[in-house]
C-alpha cells in the first residue's frame, strides 16, 4: 500500500532560535524534506539608504554602524573609502594602518560569531559559541580602547580615523596577536574532525562554482566554492598591497567548506595584523577635511572585502553636503539569493545549517 | 505472616519475593517504598538539574547558576516556583484533553520504572523476576505521552518533533533490548536484584560492547544529545513542548531529568555492579555510580553536535542492530562453551572483539547523504 503524503507549509521564523535575526523561511515540507522555500525578509527595514541622503557625509558614518552590526568597523571603512575616492581626500599613513588593524580584528570577531553560530545550529549545545565569544570579548575590549564603544564604533572618519589609539592599545594588540593563533587552533580542534559534524556538514548545501559566480556571491561563501576571489587582492584598497597573505579556498562549496574557509581566514587575518603591527608608523591620524564636506559632482562605487563578502557603497554627489543617492551593496543579501537552490531537497535540520553557514546579518539584509 | 499475593499459585506474584523479615507485611513495605521512590526521584531530579547546569557552565567557560543559595543550589527550587506561577496556556485549536493528559502520561511511566531498581540488597519496591523486561516495557510508554503532546498542541513544530520521537524510540528499542540480553545471559536472571548479585565483576568489563550499545541506545531513548531531535532547539524551536507552559512544561522538564535518572540507575544496575562496592555503604555506591553515569550523559551533551533524523535511523538499523546481534551471539557462545573460564580471559577476549568490531563498522558504516531529488 502506498502511503499518501501531503506537503505542508512551515514558517521558520521570523521568531525562531536559528534565524539569526528576524528572517522568515516559508518552507513547504514533505515529511522532513524541503520541497520549496521562499525567503521573506524586511522585518528590520529602517530605511538607512534614505536616511543617509538627508545627512552630512560625516553624519552617515553612525548609520553604517547599524548595517552589519557584527562588523561595524568594516562598514565604516567601506563608506569612508567611497567618500575619499569621490572627493579625492588623502589619508595619513598611520590612519591607514589603524584602519587595516581594525578591519582585520573585525573580520576575526565576525568569523568567530559565524563559526560559533554555525556549530550551534548543528546542535552543539552552546559550547562552541561560548568559547568563541570569549575571544571576541578581547577584540571588543580593544575596540573599546580605541573608540569607546563595544558594538557600534563610529571610529573611522573621512580622511582618517576619529582619534589615535591610546598607549595601552598597542601592547594589548601585541598580546592578542601572540595568543590568538593558539586559540584558533583550539577552535579548530573543537569539532573539525568530529564524525557527526562531518556527516552533517560535508556535502550538504553545495553551492556550485558556476552558480556562485552567477548570483555574484562573495566572501567566504564564494571562496568555499573554489573561486579565488578576494577584493583585498583583486582590487587592493587602502594599503592591502603591502601585506602578505593567502586566500583560503574550499573545493566543493558545502557547509563544511564554508566553515573551514572562515577558520583559515582568521589565521590569515592574524598574519596581516602581525605585519601591520610591525610596520605601524607614527604621525597624524586624520587629514584636514572640512566639517561640511562638499564632494565634487559625480558618482563613485567603493567596495571592500567585509567579513561577509563584498561590501560596496554607491554614492552620487550633487556638490551638496548630503549624498544625492546612497546605495549599499550588502553581501549578506546577495549571498542569500542562492538559499533556495542550496536548500531544496534537504531536510529541515540541513536547512538550518545551510542558512547558518551563509552567515548573514539581518541588519545588513534589510537595511 | 501472610503476604498479599495477587496471583496465588503462580511464581509471578510480587508478594512472594518480599524480604521475609520486613515488618508489617506487604502494605507497609509498599507505602514506605512509594514515598522513598517519590522523594528520591524528586530530590535527585532537583540535584541533577543543578548539577547539569553547573557542570555545563564549567564546560562552557562560564559559571552557571550561582545566585540562589550557596553555589546556586536552590536554583531548581526558584525555577520550580517561577514555573508554578506561570499562566497555563492551551492552544485555542489544540486538542484540550490530549494536551492536558500528555504530561501525565509521559511522567508516570518514568516514576514507575524505579519500582524494580534495587537501591541496595533487597531494598526495592517489587523484586519482579521479570524486572528488566518490565523496565523495557514501561519506559516505552513515555513516548505515547510525547506524541500526545505533539498532536494535542496543534503546532507544526510540535508535530515534527513528535513524529521524530516515535520513529526514534521504536528503532532504538531493539538494539537496546538486544544489548540487555547479553547481561541477562551471563547473570541468568531477569530480576535486577539478582543481576546485581551476579556481578562479582561489573558487567561493563564482561560486556563492553553491550554497554556501549546500551549507553548509546539509552541516550537516544531519553532524547539526550546527540539524539535530542525531538526538541532540537535550533531546528524545531522546542519540539513537542513548544506550546506548553507553566506546570505542564515543568512536568515535561521533570520527565527529561527523571528519564536520565532512570537510565543512569538502570545502567548502574546492569553494567556497573549496582549497589556493590567496597568500604562505603551500598546505597552510597549506588548514588555515586548514578551521578557518574549522568555526568557522562551531560558531558556528551555539552560536547558534540546533533545528528540528522535519517542518520539517526540509519545508525540504529545499520550500526547498532547488527553489532547488538553479534554481541548477543558471541555472549551466548561464551556462556555455553566457557562457563568456567577465568574472568580475565573473557574480559580481554571481549575487549579485543569490541575493538575489532568497532574498527570494522567505522570502515563499513558512514553517516551522510540525505539529499532527495524533488
Boltz contact constraints between the chains, C-beta under 6 A:
constraints:
  - contact:
      token1: [A, 10]
      token2: [B, 156]
      max_distance: 6.0
  - contact:
      token1: [A, 17]
      token2: [B, 233]
      max_distance: 6.0
  - contact:
      token1: [A, 17]
      token2: [B, 234]
      max_distance: 6.0
  - contact:
      token1: [A, 18]
      token2: [B, 234]
      max_distance: 6.0
  - contact:
      token1: [A, 32]
      token2: [B, 309]
      max_distance: 6.0
  - contact:
      token1: [A, 33]
      token2: [B, 372]
      max_distance: 6.0
  - contact:
      token1: [A, 35]
      token2: [B, 374]
      max_distance: 6.0
  - contact:
      token1: [A, 121]
      token2: [B, 234]
      max_distance: 6.0
  - contact:
      token1: [A, 122]
      token2: [B, 305]
      max_distance: 6.0
  - contact:
      token1: [A, 123]
      token2: [B, 305]
      max_distance: 6.0
  - contact:
      token1: [A, 123]
      token2: [B, 306]
      max_distance: 6.0
  - contact:
      token1: [A, 124]
      token2: [B, 305]
      max_distance: 6.0
  - contact:
      token1: [A, 125]
      token2: [B, 225]
      max_distance: 6.0
  - contact:
      token1: [A, 125]
      token2: [B, 301]
      max_distance: 6.0
  - contact:
      token1: [A, 125]
      token2: [B, 302]
      max_distance: 6.0
  - contact:
      token1: [A, 126]
      token2: [B, 60]
      max_distance: 6.0
  - contact:
      token1: [A, 127]
      token2: [B, 60]
      max_distance: 6.0
  - contact:
      token1: [A, 127]
      token2: [B, 302]
      max_distance: 6.0
  - contact:
      token1: [A, 130]
      token2: [B, 60]
      max_distance: 6.0
  - contact:
      token1: [A, 130]
      token2: [B, 61]
      max_distance: 6.0
  - contact:
      token1: [A, 134]
      token2: [B, 61]
      max_distance: 6.0
  - contact:
      token1: [A, 196]
      token2: [B, 226]
      max_distance: 6.0
  - contact:
      token1: [A, 196]
      token2: [B, 304]
      max_distance: 6.0
  - contact:
      token1: [A, 196]
      token2: [B, 305]
      max_distance: 6.0
  - contact:
      token1: [A, 196]
      token2: [B, 307]
      max_distance: 6.0
  - contact:
      token1: [A, 197]
      token2: [B, 305]
      max_distance: 6.0
  - contact:
      token1: [A, 199]
      token2: [B, 311]
      max_distance: 6.0
  - contact:
      token1: [A, 199]
      token2: [B, 367]
      max_distance: 6.0
  - contact:
      token1: [A, 199]
      token2: [B, 368]
      max_distance: 6.0
  - contact:
      token1: [A, 344]
      token2: [B, 374]
      max_distance: 6.0
  - contact:
      token1: [A, 345]
      token2: [B, 371]
      max_distance: 6.0
  - contact:
      token1: [A, 345]
      token2: [B, 372]
      max_distance: 6.0
  - contact:
      token1: [A, 345]
      token2: [B, 374]
      max_distance: 6.0
  - contact:
      token1: [A, 346]
      token2: [B, 371]
      max_distance: 6.0
  - contact:
      token1: [A, 348]
      token2: [B, 235]
      max_distance: 6.0
  - contact:
      token1: [A, 349]
      token2: [B, 235]
      max_distance: 6.0
  - contact:
      token1: [A, 349]
      token2: [B, 308]
      max_distance: 6.0
  - contact:
      token1: [A, 352]
      token2: [B, 234]
      max_distance: 6.0
  - contact:
      token1: [A, 352]
      token2: [B, 235]
      max_distance: 6.0
